[in-house]
Amino acid sequence: IFFALYLRKMNYNELSEIPYFGETTSNITLLSLVHNTIPEINAEQLQVYLSLENLDLSSNLISEIKASSFPRMQLKYLNNRITTLEAGCLDNLSSSLMVIKLNRNRISMIPPKIFRLPHVQFLELKRNRIKIVESLTFQGLESLKSLKMQRNGISRLMDGAFFGLGNIEELELEHNNLTEVNKGWLYGLRTLQQLYVSQNAITRISPDAWEFCQKLAELDLSYNQLTRLKESAFVGLGLLEKLNLGDNRISHIADGIFRGLTNLQTLDLRNNEISWAIEDANEAFVGLSRLDKLILQGNQIKSITKKAFSGLEGLKHLDLSNNAIMSIQENAFAQAQVLNTSSLLCDCQLKWLPQWLSENHLLQAVSVSCAHPEWLVGQSLLSVDPDDFVCDNFPKPQIRVHPETTVALRGANVTLMCTAVSSSDSPMATAWRKDSEVLYDADVENFARYQQQSGEVLEYTTVLHLFNVNFTDEGKYQCIVTNHFGSNYSNKAKLTVNELPSFLKTPMDLTIRTGAMARLECAAEGHPPPQISWQKDGGTDFPAARERRMHVMPEDDVFFIANVKMEDMGIYSCMAQNVAGGLSANATLTVLETPSFMRPLEDRTVTRGETAVLQCIAGGSPAPRLNWTKDDGPLTVTERHFFAAANQLLIIVDAGLEDAGKYTCIMSNTLGTERGHIYLNVLASPNCDSSQGAIVHEEDGWTTVGIVIIVVVCCVVGTSLVWVIVIYHMRRKNEDYSITNTEEMNLPADIPSYLSSQGTLSEPQEGYSSLEAGSHQQLMPPAGSYMHKGTDGKQRPQVCCQCLIRMPVHSLILTPFQVPLWGGSKDLACSHPQFLHHPLAHEAPQALRSDSIANSGRDQASPRPCHRLREESFDFNRTQNIHDHSETT
């Protein structure tokens, strides 16, 4: 006790060093040397204080604490007044130090990790000159519970500034220059329960500010510069019990902002500008079911609606003092404990209030008086006769025309109009709000006029002009009309600004190989953001979509087609669409493919004289060029060789033995070349005996007439139709043939003549051979109706030579009982039994002509054996009667 009393007297002296008190020094637990002139802390001087727990050296001349300033000791409390902290200066106190007070010093910077003091629980750094707190500054203070840094002028807290304070419960940062609350500097404060940041310059609370300190029970944000609170301002603070937002400039509170504060018990909103939250908003305090105390004093509230305090079932204390309240709807509140106003509009809508105050025993706790009508001005509400609460007029403005919801294109001009009326001649003032915030620089026109409507009323119209609207103009607009008797609020009109889509990226034409991945880019902007979709050749059902090879990457504005196939080739359209309209951009996807055979190549075997068709159906992109070779050499093209369908078909008419061999189809495009082989085998004709085959040679007297060429048809890849072109080719090189006309026989003009005027068959054209049977119509004399005689008058054997060319029966016009006598230099004759024995041959030659046409198909399909006659000449200018065998020239 003696030493404690003695040491307190060591304050306010002129000690220049830490004194020594002899043997008793080792027993001293508290040493106070405040307001002396000690310039430094000497470890040797403190080493004798073996029991010292509390050392107060504040208000001395100590400017720094060095690493060697303290010996190893069990110090618990330390007060100083210094400017510099040297790294490691407190290491020797780490085992025992619990409280550090560095208040009223001149510390401007705290070196990182200087506090390696695992047992310290309380740290005070008030009234220093710290402007910036760097990251990890307080690492090493694992046991710290309270940190006080008031009045430092702190303007910036770096991310992770308080990381490492794993047991912190209280953080006091009042009277600094902080401008924002964000999760960066609150990182790591998971055990924080009290946060005091009043008397700063905070204007914004970031949406995720409280992510790392969700155990907060008390939050003080009073005396800052908050003007609006967004819906996300207090997300995550479900355990918060007390919230102080007083003395800010809050004019906007988002709907549902308190919805998540289910544990809140006290809410202080005094001295703000949130009259609209009570006058206009519905259920502004929804979610605060456990709220016990609500302070709304000094918020310029003039009227209270019925739903102003809905949701506050547990409210016990409501402070509405210092508000010029003029009207209160019935049952607007049941919890008011403090009500102080002299501006009440004592009309019929307030008749309920005196009785309610009496029933709730609040007559002594309130001070309320009337401001209207004139005969009740200044009179206490409690003394007004119930019959005097009348509604003869409506001095408070009434909204008659509300602004209308509008949709406009960007750049257009928009006009919103609002009209109010009042029975009072009190001047009306108007204001426009956007998203509950007053528009101070708006372009507004106001008109006032008097109308006769159950008396003279004042009509006030306000027009808001929005020129060249942009996306920032979108929101909910509302007009407010105010006079001396109160304010009224219009409905909220929503303005939506749209913009037609415009492309930021357009797809480019793309050429790609099969099997690769096609990448098409497309991006568009607009308002609202346009939806991007894709079409192929004007439709949405295309192979890549059906086979799920299509991938759209919205974040990268890229459209992929995996494993590209030939059927993916086409025109792709990028469609950008929003409510304002749409547009499209096209790109052509070209798929390259090496040449390939669409059908297997097939070897061909034909009979001599038939037409051979060799098919080489090619695929590939671009379409390959086709060439043909024969026997690994050039193909000699003659008048019997034809090409069709871009050389995919090789047609060989009247195939001969020399045409047999290996044919090679060569396909080539920019990607490569492909070859395929077809073997053509030509067989000798089975219809004519080899020993008699010379009938078709030049030495035979019969002329081979006509070549009917069957032309082909071809398949054009994908969509080509099959066309059959029949080519009739009749040739004669040396001379024309005709049959000498008689009275009994004439040839139509359209049938070429193949008989000479001498009545003999001319020689066939040099190098000519018959075409494939069935591929052309043969012309041949009817064999059964003619008796052939030579110049000596003798009958010759009859023969049908189907191998020769047949003349159609319908081309002959015969008189009854006459048949031509055919002959030739090679003694060949033919008879036609059908004609010979046909009854109409003698009675109706024209009918016979028609019958011959009908049966011509069977004649062609029934070849008859060929027989060579002995060589004799025949007179072809005579006919023989079939009854009496008389002859006529």
TASUL-V170828 format. One record per run of one state. SS is the DSSP state (2 for helix, 1 for strand, 0 for the rest). FROM is the first residue (numbers start at 0). LEN is the number of residues. If there is no record, write none. Layout:
<<SS & FROM & LEN> <SS & FROM & LEN>>
This chain:
<<0 & 0 & 1> <2 & 1 & 7> <0 & 8 & 13> <2 & 21 & 6> <0 & 27 & 2> <1 & 29 & 3> <0 & 32 & 10> <2 & 42 & 4> <0 & 46 & 7> <1 & 53 & 3> <0 & 56 & 7> <1 & 63 & 2> <0 & 65 & 11> <1 & 76 & 3> <0 & 79 & 4> <1 & 83 & 2> <0 & 85 & 5> <2 & 90 & 3> <0 & 93 & 5> <1 & 98 & 3> <0 & 101 & 20> <1 & 121 & 3> <0 & 124 & 7> <1 & 131 & 2> <0 & 133 & 12> <1 & 145 & 3> <0 & 148 & 7> <1 & 155 & 2> <0 & 157 & 12> <1 & 169 & 3> <0 & 172 & 7> <1 & 179 & 2> <0 & 181 & 12> <1 & 193 & 3> <0 & 196 & 7> <1 & 203 & 2> <0 & 205 & 12> <1 & 217 & 3> <0 & 220 & 7> <1 & 227 & 2> <0 & 229 & 12> <1 & 241 & 3> <0 & 244 & 7> <1 & 251 & 2> <0 & 253 & 12> <1 & 265 & 3> <0 & 268 & 6> <2 & 274 & 5> <0 & 279 & 13> <1 & 292 & 3> <0 & 295 & 7> <1 & 302 & 2> <0 & 304 & 12> <1 & 316 & 3> <0 & 319 & 7> <1 & 326 & 2> <0 & 328 & 7> <1 & 335 & 10> <0 & 345 & 2> <2 & 347 & 3> <0 & 350 & 2> <2 & 352 & 7> <0 & 359 & 6> <1 & 365 & 7> <0 & 372 & 1> <2 & 373 & 3> <0 & 376 & 3> <1 & 379 & 1> <2 & 380 & 3> <0 & 383 & 2> <2 & 385 & 3> <0 & 388 & 9> <1 & 397 & 4> <0 & 401 & 4> <1 & 405 & 4> <0 & 409 & 4> <1 & 413 & 9> <0 & 422 & 6> <1 & 428 & 6> <0 & 434 & 2> <1 & 436 & 2> <0 & 438 & 4> <1 & 442 & 10> <0 & 452 & 3> <1 & 455 & 11> <0 & 466 & 4> <2 & 470 & 3> <0 & 473 & 1> <1 & 474 & 9> <0 & 483 & 2> <1 & 485 & 4> <0 & 489 & 3> <1 & 492 & 13> <0 & 505 & 4> <1 & 509 & 4> <0 & 513 & 4> <1 & 517 & 4> <0 & 521 & 1> <1 & 522 & 5> <0 & 527 & 3> <1 & 530 & 6> <0 & 536 & 2> <1 & 538 & 1> <0 & 539 & 3> <2 & 542 & 4> <0 & 546 & 3> <1 & 549 & 4> <0 & 553 & 4> <1 & 557 & 4> <0 & 561 & 4> <2 & 565 & 3> <0 & 568 & 1> <1 & 569 & 9> <0 & 578 & 2> <1 & 580 & 17> <0 & 597 & 6> <1 & 603 & 4> <0 & 607 & 4> <1 & 611 & 4> <0 & 615 & 2> <1 & 617 & 4> <0 & 621 & 3> <1 & 624 & 6> <0 & 630 & 2> <1 & 632 & 2> <0 & 634 & 6> <1 & 640 & 4> <0 & 644 & 4> <1 & 648 & 4> <0 & 652 & 4> <2 & 656 & 3> <0 & 659 & 1> <1 & 660 & 9> <0 & 669 & 2> <1 & 671 & 12> <0 & 683 & 6> <2 & 689 & 7> <0 & 696 & 10> <1 & 706 & 5> <0 & 711 & 13> <1 & 724 & 5> <0 & 729 & 25> <1 & 754 & 1> <0 & 755 & 5> <1 & 760 & 1> <0 & 761 & 27> <1 & 788 & 2> <0 & 790 & 4> <1 & 794 & 1> <0 & 795 & 13> <2 & 808 & 3> <0 & 811 & 6> <1 & 817 & 3> <0 & 820 & 12> <2 & 832 & 5> <0 & 837 & 2> <2 & 839 & 4> <0 & 843 & 1> <2 & 844 & 10> <0 & 854 & 1> <2 & 855 & 6> <0 & 861 & 12> <1 & 873 & 1> <0 & 874 & 4> <1 & 878 & 3> <0 & 881 & 5> <1 & 886 & 2> <0 & 888 & 1>>
